[in-house]
């Protein structure tokens, strides 16, 4: 990675993840994230807004360092226009799928994603296991999502802090897949599904091997924010959703949420540079955190 680039986030494919880099003229390149490989970069300048919906921020405004969203207030508002998550496109003609995602014992959520995206959304969220529940029009999928959330007593979000706390102590593949199958059976047996939604059989996909979660050791901390001239470097132990678990020297394991990289100028640093940016301890979320 010669010169200064900006992070375009993590891109998940069927075979794994890659870090997207954006250079001058919006040139893009992807660095595959390989378990056991090294990552090392130095932070350059200040963090500026990444713009909205493929367009640069008109003001190039400086944004908060510790947020996962590198957008100013106006660009954040524009980015939500037409967002499915914000119910901005109720007449979206695409087919949607309802899914059941498992992140750890008792950490389950129901959500929807466009069928054309296949399982990309689940990999982006760091779902350890998932199964499809049904497919159909957007609003039918949304009604089914709300029905199942209420009936099964599961949220539509699980915080990343919760996911990080349990990744190093997950049960084996058979046990976690069994929990997904049991919940799928409960969901399938409920009445009130929208008529236009087609139920789908339980076929559990387990991302544990893809993420590198086998024999993962507990993290000692999480990068709180990036700072000018700060360095992040380490050996990749696992990658799940936007999180990289890095061995940063002397047995210390630190989680880097790659969303914190967006908006910064980043330059290559020597391998083995360690981590000089602020790091905080993992913490147990409160009740509100568990929903968001």
MIDOSE-1310 file (N, C-alpha, C; in nm, 2 decimals, decimal comma, always signed):
residues 292
xxxx	+0,08/-0,12/+0,00/+0,00/+0,00/+0,00/+0,09/+0,12/+0,00; +0,14/+0,16/-0,12/+0,23/+0,28/-0,13/+0,15/+0,41/-0,11; +0,21/+0,51/-0,05/+0,14/+0,64/-0,03/+0,03/+0,63/+0,07; -0,05/+0,73/+0,07/-0,17/+0,74/+0,16/-0,29/+0,70/+0,09
xxxx	-0,37/+0,61/+0,15/-0,50/+0,56/+0,11/-0,60/+0,59/+0,21; -0,73/+0,56/+0,18/-0,83/+0,57/+0,28/-0,91/+0,44/+0,28; -0,95/+0,40/+0,40/-1,02/+0,27/+0,41/-1,16/+0,27/+0,35; -1,19/+0,17/+0,27/-1,33/+0,15/+0,22/-1,40/+0,05/+0,29
xxxx	-1,35/+0,00/+0,41/-1,41/-0,10/+0,49/-1,37/-0,24/+0,45; -1,44/-0,33/+0,51/-1,42/-0,48/+0,48/-1,52/-0,52/+0,38; -1,48/-0,60/+0,28/-1,57/-0,66/+0,18/-1,56/-0,81/+0,20; -1,68/-0,87/+0,23/-1,69/-1,01/+0,25/-1,74/-1,08/+0,12
xxxx	-1,66/-1,18/+0,08/-1,71/-1,27/-0,03/-1,73/-1,41/+0,03; -1,76/-1,51/-0,06/-1,78/-1,64/-0,01/-1,66/-1,70/+0,05; -1,54/-1,66/+0,00/-1,42/-1,72/+0,04/-1,34/-1,65/+0,15; -1,40/-1,54/+0,19/-1,33/-1,46/+0,30/-1,34/-1,31/+0,29
xxxx	-1,26/-1,24/+0,36/-1,28/-1,09/+0,37/-1,15/-1,03/+0,31; -1,17/-0,90/+0,27/-1,06/-0,82/+0,22/-1,08/-0,68/+0,27; -0,97/-0,60/+0,29/-0,98/-0,46/+0,32/-0,98/-0,38/+0,19; -1,08/-0,30/+0,18/-1,09/-0,21/+0,06/-1,01/-0,08/+0,08
xxxx	-0,93/-0,04/-0,01/-0,85/+0,08/+0,00/-0,89/+0,17/-0,12; -0,91/+0,30/-0,08/-0,95/+0,40/-0,18/-0,84/+0,50/-0,20; -0,79/+0,52/-0,32/-0,68/+0,62/-0,34/-0,72/+0,74/-0,42; -0,63/+0,81/-0,47/-0,66/+0,93/-0,55/-0,74/+0,89/-0,67
xxxx	-0,84/+0,98/-0,71/-0,92/+0,95/-0,82/-1,02/+0,84/-0,79; -1,04/+0,81/-0,66/-1,13/+0,70/-0,61/-1,08/+0,56/-0,67; -0,95/+0,55/-0,70/-0,90/+0,42/-0,74/-0,91/+0,32/-0,62; -0,95/+0,20/-0,65/-0,97/+0,10/-0,54/-0,88/-0,02/-0,55
xxxx	-0,84/-0,08/-0,44/-0,77/-0,20/-0,44/-0,82/-0,28/-0,31; -0,80/-0,41/-0,31/-0,84/-0,49/-0,20/-0,73/-0,58/-0,15; -0,70/-0,57/-0,02/-0,60/-0,66/+0,04/-0,67/-0,77/+0,11; -0,65/-0,90/+0,07/-0,72/-1,01/+0,13/-0,67/-1,02/+0,28
xxxx	-0,77/-1,05/+0,37/-0,74/-1,07/+0,51/-0,72/-1,22/+0,53; -0,60/-1,25/+0,57/-0,56/-1,39/+0,58/-0,52/-1,42/+0,72; -0,59/-1,53/+0,78/-0,55/-1,57/+0,91/-0,41/-1,60/+0,92; -0,34/-1,55/+1,03/-0,20/-1,57/+1,04/-0,11/-1,47/+0,97
xxxx	-0,18/-1,38/+0,89/-0,10/-1,28/+0,82/-0,09/-1,15/+0,90; -0,01/-1,06/+0,86/+0,01/-0,94/+0,93/-0,07/-0,82/+0,87; -0,11/-0,73/+0,96/-0,17/-0,60/+0,91/-0,10/-0,49/+0,99; -0,06/-0,38/+0,92/+0,01/-0,27/+0,99/-0,01/-0,14/+0,91
xxxx	-0,06/-0,04/+0,98/-0,08/+0,09/+0,91/-0,06/+0,20/+1,01; -0,03/+0,32/+0,96/-0,01/+0,44/+1,03/-0,12/+0,54/+0,99; -0,17/+0,61/+1,09/-0,28/+0,70/+1,06/-0,22/+0,84/+1,02; -0,28/+0,90/+0,92/-0,23/+1,02/+0,86/-0,34/+1,13/+0,86
xxxx	-0,31/+1,25/+0,91/-0,40/+1,36/+0,91/-0,52/+1,35/+1,00; -0,63/+1,41/+0,97/-0,75/+1,40/+1,05/-0,86/+1,32/+0,98; -0,96/+1,28/+1,05/-1,07/+1,20/+1,00/-1,17/+1,29/+0,94; -1,20/+1,26/+0,81/-1,30/+1,35/+0,74/-1,42/+1,26/+0,69
xxxx	-1,53/+1,33/+0,67/-1,65/+1,27/+0,63/-1,64/+1,19/+0,50; -1,69/+1,07/+0,49/-1,68/+0,99/+0,37/-1,79/+1,02/+0,27; -1,88/+1,11/+0,30/-1,98/+1,14/+0,20/-2,10/+1,04/+0,21; -2,19/+1,05/+0,11/-2,31/+0,97/+0,11/-2,35/+0,92/-0,02
xxxx	-2,38/+0,79/-0,03/-2,43/+0,72/-0,15/-2,34/+0,74/-0,27; -2,21/+0,72/-0,24/-2,11/+0,73/-0,35/-2,06/+0,87/-0,38; -2,11/+0,97/-0,32/-2,07/+1,11/-0,34/-1,99/+1,16/-0,23; -1,89/+1,24/-0,26/-1,80/+1,30/-0,15/-1,88/+1,40/-0,07
xxxx	-1,83/+1,43/+0,05/-1,89/+1,53/+0,14/-1,86/+1,67/+0,08; -1,95/+1,75/+0,05/-1,93/+1,88/-0,01/-1,83/+1,97/+0,08; -1,84/+1,96/+0,21/-1,76/+2,04/+0,29/-1,63/+1,97/+0,34; -1,61/+1,84/+0,31/-1,50/+1,76/+0,36/-1,48/+1,78/+0,51
xxxx	-1,59/+1,77/+0,58/-1,59/+1,80/+0,73/-1,51/+1,70/+0,81; -1,45/+1,75/+0,92/-1,39/+1,66/+1,02/-1,49/+1,60/+1,10; -1,48/+1,46/+1,13/-1,59/+1,39/+1,20/-1,52/+1,33/+1,32; -1,61/+1,28/+1,41/-1,56/+1,22/+1,54/-1,47/+1,10/+1,52
xxxx	-1,37/+1,08/+1,60/-1,27/+0,98/+1,58/-1,32/+0,84/+1,63; -1,41/+0,83/+1,73/-1,44/+0,70/+1,79/-1,57/+0,65/+1,74; -1,63/+0,70/+1,64/-1,76/+0,65/+1,59/-1,74/+0,55/+1,48; -1,83/+0,46/+1,47/-1,83/+0,36/+1,36/-1,88/+0,42/+1,23
xxxx	-1,94/+0,54/+1,24/-2,00/+0,61/+1,12/-1,92/+0,73/+1,09; -1,85/+0,73/+0,98/-1,76/+0,85/+0,95/-1,83/+0,95/+0,86; -1,95/+0,99/+0,90/-2,03/+1,09/+0,82/-2,07/+1,21/+0,91; -2,07/+1,32/+0,84/-2,12/+1,44/+0,91/-2,28/+1,43/+0,92
xxxx	-2,34/+1,51/+0,99/-2,49/+1,50/+1,01/-2,56/+1,50/+0,88; -2,53/+1,59/+0,79/-2,60/+1,61/+0,66/-2,58/+1,48/+0,57; -2,46/+1,44/+0,56/-2,43/+1,32/+0,48/-2,50/+1,19/+0,54; -2,50/+1,18/+0,67/-2,57/+1,07/+0,74/-2,72/+1,07/+0,70
xxxx	-2,77/+1,20/+0,70/-2,92/+1,21/+0,67/-2,94/+1,17/+0,52; -2,85/+1,21/+0,43/-2,87/+1,18/+0,29/-2,85/+1,03/+0,27; -2,76/+0,97/+0,34/-2,73/+0,82/+0,33/-2,85/+0,74/+0,37; -2,94/+0,79/+0,46/-3,06/+0,72/+0,50/-3,17/+0,73/+0,40
xxxx	-3,16/+0,83/+0,31/-3,27/+0,85/+0,21/-3,28/+0,72/+0,12; -3,39/+0,66/+0,11/-3,40/+0,54/+0,03/-3,35/+0,42/+0,10; -3,31/+0,42/+0,23/-3,26/+0,31/+0,30/-3,37/+0,21/+0,33; -3,35/+0,08/+0,30/-3,44/-0,02/+0,34/-3,45/-0,03/+0,49
xxxx	-3,34/-0,02/+0,56/-3,34/-0,02/+0,71/-3,43/+0,08/+0,77; -3,44/+0,20/+0,70/-3,52/+0,31/+0,75/-3,66/+0,31/+0,68; -3,69/+0,19/+0,61/-3,82/+0,18/+0,55/-3,85/+0,30/+0,45; -3,74/+0,34/+0,38/-3,75/+0,45/+0,28/-3,79/+0,40/+0,15
xxxx	-3,80/+0,27/+0,12/-3,84/+0,22/-0,01/-3,94/+0,11/+0,00; -4,06/+0,15/+0,05/-4,16/+0,04/+0,07/-4,21/-0,03/-0,05; -4,19/+0,03/-0,17/-4,23/-0,03/-0,30/-4,11/-0,10/-0,37; -4,00/-0,13/-0,30/-3,89/-0,19/-0,35/-3,93/-0,33/-0,42
xxxx	-3,91/-0,35/-0,55/-3,96/-0,46/-0,62/-3,88/-0,59/-0,60; -3,76/-0,58/-0,53/-3,67/-0,70/-0,52/-3,73/-0,80/-0,42; -3,68/-0,92/-0,43/-3,72/-1,03/-0,34/-3,63/-1,02/-0,21; -3,69/-1,03/-0,10/-3,62/-1,03/+0,03/-3,63/-1,16/+0,10
xxxx	-3,53/-1,18/+0,18/-3,52/-1,30/+0,27/-3,52/-1,27/+0,41; -3,59/-1,34/+0,49/-3,59/-1,33/+0,64/-3,49/-1,44/+0,69; -3,41/-1,40/+0,78/-3,31/-1,49/+0,83/-3,31/-1,49/+0,99; -3,25/-1,60/+1,04/-3,23/-1,62/+1,18/-3,08/-1,63/+1,20
xxxx	-3,02/-1,54/+1,27/-2,87/-1,53/+1,29/-2,84/-1,56/+1,43; -2,73/-1,64/+1,45/-2,68/-1,69/+1,58/-2,54/-1,63/+1,60; -2,52/-1,56/+1,71/-2,39/-1,50/+1,74/-2,32/-1,56/+1,86; -2,40/-1,64/+1,94/-2,34/-1,71/+2,06/-2,46/-1,76/+2,14
xxxx	-2,44/-1,83/+2,24/-2,55/-1,89/+2,32/-2,64/-1,78/+2,37; -2,77/-1,79/+2,33/-2,87/-1,69/+2,36/-2,87/-1,56/+2,29; -2,77/-1,55/+2,20/-2,75/-1,42/+2,12/-2,80/-1,45/+1,98; -2,93/-1,43/+1,96/-2,99/-1,46/+1,83/-3,08/-1,34/+1,78
xxxx	-3,08/-1,32/+1,65/-3,16/-1,21/+1,60/-3,23/-1,25/+1,47; -3,34/-1,18/+1,44/-3,41/-1,21/+1,32/-3,40/-1,08/+1,23; -3,37/-1,10/+1,10/-3,35/-0,98/+1,02/-3,39/-1,01/+0,88; -3,38/-0,91/+0,79/-3,41/-0,93/+0,65/-3,29/-0,88/+0,56
xxxx	-3,28/-0,93/+0,44/-3,18/-0,89/+0,35/-3,23/-0,92/+0,21; -3,18/-0,84/+0,11/-3,22/-0,86/-0,03/-3,17/-1,00/-0,07; -3,25/-1,07/-0,14/-3,21/-1,21/-0,18/-3,09/-1,21/-0,27; -3,07/-1,10/-0,35/-2,96/-1,09/-0,45/-2,82/-1,08/-0,37
xxxx	-2,83/-1,04/-0,24/-2,70/-1,04/-0,17/-2,66/-1,17/-0,11; -2,75/-1,27/-0,12/-2,72/-1,40/-0,07/-2,68/-1,39/+0,08; -2,57/-1,45/+0,12/-2,53/-1,45/+0,26/-2,44/-1,34/+0,30; -2,41/-1,24/+0,21/-2,31/-1,13/+0,24/-2,35/-1,06/+0,37
xxxx	-2,48/-1,02/+0,39/-2,52/-0,95/+0,50/-2,49/-1,02/+0,63; -2,50/-1,15/+0,63/-2,47/-1,23/+0,76/-2,32/-1,23/+0,79; -2,24/-1,24/+0,68/-2,10/-1,23/+0,71/-2,05/-1,09/+0,76; -2,12/-0,99/+0,70/-2,09/-0,85/+0,74/-2,12/-0,83/+0,89
xxxx	-2,23/-0,89/+0,94/-2,27/-0,88/+1,08/-2,19/-0,97/+1,17; -2,11/-1,06/+1,12/-2,04/-1,15/+1,21/-2,12/-1,26/+1,26; -2,23/-1,30/+1,19/-2,31/-1,41/+1,24/-2,23/-1,54/+1,23; -2,22/-1,61/+1,34/-2,15/-1,74/+1,35/-2,23/-1,85/+1,27
xxxx	-2,36/-1,85/+1,29/-2,44/-1,94/+1,21/-2,57/-1,87/+1,17; -2,63/-1,92/+1,06/-2,76/-1,86/+1,03/-2,84/-1,96/+0,94; -2,97/-1,94/+0,93/-3,05/-2,01/+0,84/-3,16/-1,92/+0,79; -3,20/-1,94/+0,66/-3,31/-1,86/+0,61/-3,44/-1,91/+0,67
xxxx	-3,54/-1,82/+0,68/-3,67/-1,85/+0,73/-3,78/-1,84/+0,62; -3,76/-1,74/+0,53/-3,86/-1,72/+0,43/-3,82/-1,62/+0,32; -3,89/-1,61/+0,21/-3,86/-1,52/+0,11/-3,99/-1,46/+0,05; -3,98/-1,34/+0,00/-4,10/-1,27/-0,06/-4,08/-1,12/-0,07
xxxx	-4,19/-1,05/-0,09/-4,18/-0,90/-0,11/-4,13/-0,83/+0,02; -4,07/-0,71/+0,00/-4,01/-0,64/+0,12/-4,11/-0,63/+0,23; -4,23/-0,58/+0,21/-4,31/-0,55/+0,33/-4,36/-0,68/+0,39; -4,38/-0,78/+0,32/-4,42/-0,91/+0,38/-4,30/-0,96/+0,46
xxxx	-4,18/-0,95/+0,41/-4,06/-0,99/+0,49/-4,05/-0,91/+0,62; -4,08/-0,78/+0,61/-4,07/-0,69/+0,72/-4,18/-0,73/+0,83; -4,30/-0,76/+0,78/-4,41/-0,80/+0,88/-4,37/-0,94/+0,94; -4,31/-1,03/+0,86/-4,27/-1,16/+0,92/-4,16/-1,14/+1,02
xxxx	-4,06/-1,05/+0,99/-3,96/-1,02/+1,09/-4,01/-0,97/+1,22; -4,11/-0,88/+1,22/-4,17/-0,82/+1,34/-4,24/-0,93/+1,41; -4,32/-1,01/+1,34/-4,39/-1,12/+1,40/-4,30/-1,22/+1,48; -4,19/-1,26/+1,41/-4,10/-1,36/+1,47/-4,02/-1,30/+1,59
xxxx	-3,98/-1,17/+1,58/-3,91/-1,11/+1,69/-4,00/-1,11/+1,82; -4,13/-1,08/+1,80/-4,22/-1,08/+1,92/-4,24/-1,22/+1,97; -4,27/-1,31/+1,88/-4,31/-1,44/+1,92/-4,19/-1,52/+1,98; -4,07/-1,50/+1,93/-3,95/-1,57/+1,97/-3,88/-1,50/+2,08
xxxx	-3,92/-1,37/+2,10/-3,85/-1,30/+2,21/-3,71/-1,26/+2,18; -3,68/-1,24/+2,05/-3,54/-1,20/+2,01/-3,54/-1,06/+1,95; -3,42/-0,99/+1,96/-3,41/-0,86/+1,91/-3,38/-0,85/+1,76; -3,39/-0,73/+1,70/-3,34/-0,72/+1,56/-3,20/-0,68/+1,55
xxxx	-3,14/-0,65/+1,67/-2,99/-0,62/+1,67/-2,93/-0,69/+1,79; -2,80/-0,72/+1,77/-2,72/-0,77/+1,88/-2,59/-0,68/+1,88; -2,55/-0,62/+1,99/-2,44/-0,53/+1,99/-2,31/-0,60/+1,96; -2,21/-0,53/+1,90/-2,08/-0,59/+1,87/-2,01/-0,62/+2,00
xxxx	-2,03/-0,54/+2,10/-1,97/-0,58/+2,23/-2,00/-0,71/+2,28; -2,13/-0,75/+2,27/-2,18/-0,88/+2,30/-2,11/-0,99/+2,22; -2,10/-0,96/+2,09/-2,04/-1,06/+2,00/-1,90/-1,09/+2,03; -1,83/-0,98/+2,06/-1,68/-0,99/+2,10/-1,66/-1,07/+2,23
xxxx	-1,75/-1,05/+2,32/-1,73/-1,11/+2,45/-1,74/-1,27/+2,44; -1,82/-1,32/+2,35/-1,84/-1,46/+2,34/-1,77/-1,54/+2,24; -1,70/-1,47/+2,14/-1,64/-1,54/+2,03/-1,53/-1,64/+2,07; -1,46/-1,61/+2,18/-1,36/-1,71/+2,22/-1,40/-1,82/+2,30
xxxx	-1,53/-1,83/+2,33/-1,59/-1,94/+2,42/-1,71/-2,00/+2,36; -1,72/-2,01/+2,23/-1,84/-2,06/+2,16/-1,84/-2,22/+2,17; -1,96/-2,27/+2,18/-1,97/-2,42/+2,18/-1,94/-2,47/+2,04; -1,93/-2,60/+2,03/-1,89/-2,66/+1,90/-2,00/-2,64/+1,80
xxxx	-1,96/-2,67/+1,67/-2,05/-2,65/+1,56/-2,19/-2,72/+1,58; -2,18/-2,85/+1,62/-2,31/-2,92/+1,64/-2,40/-2,86/+1,73; -2,35/-2,81/+1,85/-2,44/-2,75/+1,95/-2,50/-2,62/+1,90; -2,42/-2,53/+1,83/-2,47/-2,41/+1,79/-2,57/-2,42/+1,67
xxxx	-2,54/-2,52/+1,58/-2,64/-2,54/+1,47/-2,77/-2,60/+1,53; -2,76/-2,68/+1,64/-2,88/-2,73/+1,70/-2,97/-2,63/+1,75; -2,91/-2,52/+1,81/-2,99/-2,41/+1,86/-3,06/-2,34/+1,75; -2,99/-2,32/+1,64/-3,06/-2,26/+1,52/-3,17/-2,34/+1,47
xxxx	-3,15/-2,47/+1,46/-3,26/-2,56/+1,41/-3,38/-2,56/+1,50; -3,36/-2,55/+1,63/-3,47/-2,55/+1,73/-3,55/-2,42/+1,71; -3,48/-2,31/+1,70/-3,55/-2,18/+1,68/-3,62/-2,18/+1,55; -3,56/-2,23/+1,44/-3,62/-2,24/+1,31/-3,75/-2,32/+1,32
xxxx	-3,75/-2,43/+1,39/-3,87/-2,51/+1,40/-3,98/-2,44/+1,48; -3,94/-2,36/+1,58/-4,04/-2,28/+1,65/-4,10/-2,18/+1,56; -4,02/-2,11/+1,48/-4,06/-2,00/+1,39/-4,16/-2,06/+1,29; -4,12/-2,18/+1,23/-4,20/-2,24/+1,13/-4,34/-2,28/+1,18
xxxx	-4,35/-2,31/+1,31/-4,47/-2,36/+1,36/-4,57/-2,25/+1,41; -4,52/-2,12/+1,39/-4,61/-2,01/+1,43/-4,71/-1,98/+1,33; -4,83/-1,93/+1,37/-4,93/-1,88/+1,28/-4,91/-1,74/+1,25; -4,98/-1,69/+1,15/-4,98/-1,55/+1,12/-4,87/-1,50/+1,02
xxxx	-4,80/-1,60/+0,95/-4,71/-1,56/+0,85/-4,78/-1,49/+0,74; -4,73/-1,38/+0,67/-4,79/-1,32/+0,56/-4,81/-1,43/+0,44; -4,92/-1,43/+0,38/-4,95/-1,52/+0,27/-4,85/-1,51/+0,16; -4,79/-1,39/+0,13/-4,70/-1,38/+0,02/-4,56/-1,41/+0,05
xxxx	-4,54/-1,46/+0,17/-4,40/-1,50/+0,21/-4,39/-1,65/+0,20; -4,29/-1,70/+0,13/-4,27/-1,84/+0,11/-4,18/-1,89/+0,22; -4,22/-1,99/+0,31/-4,13/-2,05/+0,41/-4,02/-2,12/+0,34; -3,90/-2,12/+0,40/-3,78/-2,19/+0,35/-3,74/-2,29/+0,46
xxxx	-3,69/-2,41/+0,41/-3,64/-2,51/+0,50/-3,52/-2,47/+0,58; -3,49/-2,53/+0,69/-3,38/-2,50/+0,77/-3,25/-2,56/+0,71; -3,16/-2,48/+0,67/-3,03/-2,52/+0,62/-2,93/-2,43/+0,69; -2,86/-2,48/+0,79/-2,77/-2,40/+0,87/-2,64/-2,38/+0,80
xxxx	-2,60/-2,25/+0,79/-2,46/-2,22/+0,74/-2,38/-2,18/+0,86; -2,26/-2,24/+0,88/-2,17/-2,22/+0,99/-2,05/-2,14/+0,95; -2,03/-2,02/+0,99/-1,92/-1,94/+0,95/-1,80/-1,95/+1,04; -1,80/-2,04/+1,14/-1,69/-2,05/+1,23/-1,56/-2,07/+1,16
xxxx	-1,55/-2,17/+1,07/-1,42/-2,19/+1,00/-1,38/-2,07/+0,92; -1,48/-2,01/+0,85/-1,45/-1,90/+0,76/-1,39/-1,78/+0,84; -1,45/-1,75/+0,96/-1,41/-1,64/+1,04/-1,28/-1,67/+1,12; -1,24/-1,80/+1,13/-1,12/-1,84/+1,21/-1,14/-1,84/+1,35
xxxx	-1,26/-1,89/+1,40/-1,30/-1,88/+1,54/-1,25/-2,00/+1,62; -1,21/-2,11/+1,55/-1,17/-2,23/+1,62/-1,04/-2,19/+1,70; -1,04/-2,22/+1,83/-0,92/-2,20/+1,91/-0,89/-2,05/+1,93; -0,98/-1,96/+1,91/-0,96/-1,82/+1,93/-0,95/-1,79/+2,08
xxxx	-0,85/-1,71/+2,12/-0,83/-1,68/+2,26/-0,90/-1,55/+2,29; -0,94/-1,53/+2,42/-1,01/-1,41/+2,45/-0,93/-1,28/+2,42; -1,00/-1,18/+2,39/-0,94/-1,05/+2,36/-0,91/-0,97/+2,49; -0,80/-0,90/+2,50/-0,77/-0,82/+2,61/-0,83/-0,68/+2,60
xxxx	-0,86/-0,63/+2,48/-0,91/-0,50/+2,47/-0,96/-0,47/+2,33; -1,02/-0,36/+2,31/-1,07/-0,31/+2,18/-1,02/-0,17/+2,15; -0,98/-0,15/+2,03/-0,93/-0,02/+1,98/-1,05/+0,08/+2,01; -1,02/+0,19/+2,08/-1,13/+0,28/+2,11/-1,15/+0,38/+2,00
xxxx	-1,03/+0,43/+1,94/-1,04/+0,52/+1,83/-0,90/+0,53/+1,77; -0,90/+0,58/+1,65/-0,77/+0,60/+1,58/-0,73/+0,75/+1,61; -0,60/+0,78/+1,60/-0,56/+0,92/+1,63/-0,44/+0,95/+1,53; -0,42/+1,07/+1,49/-0,32/+1,11/+1,40/-0,18/+1,05/+1,45
xxxx	-0,11/+0,99/+1,35/+0,02/+0,93/+1,37/+0,02/+0,80/+1,46; -0,10/+0,76/+1,50/-0,11/+0,63/+1,57/-0,09/+0,52/+1,47; -0,05/+0,40/+1,53/-0,01/+0,28/+1,45/-0,10/+0,17/+1,50; -0,14/+0,09/+1,41/-0,21/-0,04/+1,44/-0,14/-0,15/+1,36
xxxx	-0,09/-0,25/+1,44/-0,02/-0,36/+1,37/-0,04/-0,49/+1,45; -0,05/-0,60/+1,38/-0,06/-0,73/+1,45/-0,08/-0,84/+1,36; -0,08/-0,96/+1,41/-0,11/-1,08/+1,34/-0,26/-1,11/+1,35; -0,32/-1,14/+1,23/-0,46/-1,17/+1,23/-0,49/-1,30/+1,28
xxxx	-0,57/-1,31/+1,39/-0,62/-1,43/+1,45/-0,76/-1,47/+1,40; -0,84/-1,38/+1,37/-0,98/-1,40/+1,33/-1,03/-1,27/+1,27; -1,13/-1,29/+1,18/-1,21/-1,18/+1,12/-1,35/-1,22/+1,12; -1,44/-1,13/+1,18/-1,58/-1,16/+1,19/-1,65/-1,03/+1,17
xxxx	-1,74/-1,02/+1,07/-1,80/-0,89/+1,04/-1,70/-0,79/+1,02; -1,71/-0,67/+1,08/-1,61/-0,57/+1,07/-1,49/-0,58/+1,16; -1,49/-0,68/+1,25/-1,39/-0,69/+1,35/-1,27/-0,78/+1,31; -1,15/-0,73/+1,34/-1,03/-0,81/+1,33/-0,97/-0,83/+1,47
xxxx	-0,95/-0,96/+1,50/-0,88/-1,00/+1,62/-0,73/-1,01/+1,59; -0,65/-0,92/+1,66/-0,51/-0,91/+1,63/-0,43/-0,95/+1,75; -0,32/-1,03/+1,72/-0,22/-1,06/+1,82/-0,12/-0,95/+1,81; -0,11/-0,86/+1,91/-0,03/-0,73/+1,89/+0,10/-0,74/+1,97
xxxx	+0,15/-0,86/+2,00/+0,28/-0,87/+2,07/+0,26/-0,90/+2,21; +0,35/-0,99/+2,26/+0,36/-1,03/+2,40/+0,23/-1,10/+2,44; +0,16/-1,16/+2,35/+0,04/-1,24/+2,38/-0,08/-1,15/+2,39; -0,07/-1,02/+2,37/-0,19/-0,93/+2,38/-0,28/-0,94/+2,26
xxxx	-0,41/-0,96/+2,28/-0,50/-0,97/+2,17/-0,60/-0,85/+2,18; -0,60/-0,78/+2,07/-0,68/-0,66/+2,06/-0,78/-0,67/+1,94; -0,90/-0,62/+1,96/-1,00/-0,62/+1,85/-1,00/-0,49/+1,78; -0,99/-0,48/+1,65/-1,00/-0,36/+1,57/-1,13/-0,37/+1,50
xxxx	-1,22/-0,27/+1,53/-1,34/-0,25/+1,45/-1,30/-0,17/+1,32; -1,30/-0,23/+1,21/-1,25/-0,16/+1,09/-1,33/-0,05/+1,05; -1,46/-0,03/+1,10/-1,54/+0,08/+1,07/-1,47/+0,21/+1,12; -1,38/+0,20/+1,23/-1,31/+0,31/+1,28/-1,21/+0,36/+1,18
xxxx	-1,17/+0,28/+1,08/-1,07/+0,33/+0,99/-1,12/+0,42/+0,88; -1,26/+0,42/+0,86/-1,31/+0,50/+0,75/-1,29/+0,64/+0,77; -1,26/+0,72/+0,67/-1,24/+0,86/+0,68/-1,10/+0,91/+0,71; -1,01/+0,81/+0,75/-0,87/+0,85/+0,78/-0,78/+0,82/+0,66
xxxx	-0,68/+0,90/+0,65/-0,57/+0,87/+0,56/-0,48/+0,77/+0,63; -0,44/+0,66/+0,56/-0,37/+0,55/+0,62/-0,25/+0,52/+0,53; -0,14/+0,50/+0,59/-0,01/+0,46/+0,52/+0,04/+0,34/+0,58; +0,12/+0,27/+0,50/+0,18/+0,14/+0,55/+0,28/+0,17/+0,66
xxxx	+0,28/+0,07/+0,76/+0,37/+0,07/+0,87/+0,45/-0,06/+0,87; +0,57/-0,06/+0,93/+0,64/-0,19/+0,93/+0,57/-0,30/+1,01; +0,58/-0,42/+0,97/+0,52/-0,53/+1,04/+0,58/-0,54/+1,18; +0,50/-0,57/+1,28/+0,55/-0,58/+1,42/+0,55/-0,45/+1,49
xxxx	+0,48/-0,35/+1,43/+0,48/-0,21/+1,49/+0,40/-0,21/+1,62; +0,31/-0,30/+1,64/+0,23/-0,30/+1,76/+0,11/-0,20/+1,75; +0,05/-0,17/+1,86/-0,06/-0,08/+1,86/-0,03/+0,04/+1,95; -0,04/+0,16/+1,90/-0,01/+0,28/+1,98/-0,13/+0,37/+1,99
xxxx	-0,25/+0,33/+1,94/-0,37/+0,41/+1,95/-0,44/+0,37/+2,08; -0,54/+0,45/+2,13/-0,61/+0,41/+2,25/-0,68/+0,28/+2,25; -0,67/+0,20/+2,35/-0,74/+0,07/+2,36/-0,82/+0,07/+2,49; -0,94/+0,02/+2,49/-1,02/+0,01/+2,61/-1,04/-0,14/+2,64
xxxx	-1,09/-0,17/+2,76/-1,12/-0,30/+2,80/-1,26/-0,34/+2,74; -1,28/-0,47/+2,72/-1,41/-0,52/+2,68/-1,50/-0,50/+2,80; -1,63/-0,46/+2,77/-1,72/-0,44/+2,88/-1,85/-0,51/+2,85; -1,92/-0,55/+2,96/-2,06/-0,61/+2,95/-2,16/-0,50/+2,91
xxxx	-2,23/-0,51/+2,80/-2,33/-0,41/+2,77/-2,44/-0,40/+2,86; -2,50/-0,28/+2,88/-2,62/-0,28/+2,96/-2,74/-0,31/+2,87; -2,86/-0,31/+2,93/-2,98/-0,35/+2,86/-3,00/-0,28/+2,73; -2,98/-0,15/+2,73/-3,00/-0,07/+2,60/-2,90/-0,11/+2,50
xxxx	-2,77/-0,13/+2,54/-2,67/-0,17/+2,45/-2,70/-0,30/+2,38; -2,77/-0,39/+2,45/-2,80/-0,52/+2,39/-2,89/-0,51/+2,27; -2,97/-0,40/+2,27/-3,06/-0,38/+2,15/-2,99/-0,31/+2,04; -2,89/-0,23/+2,07/-2,83/-0,15/+1,97/-2,68/-0,17/+1,95
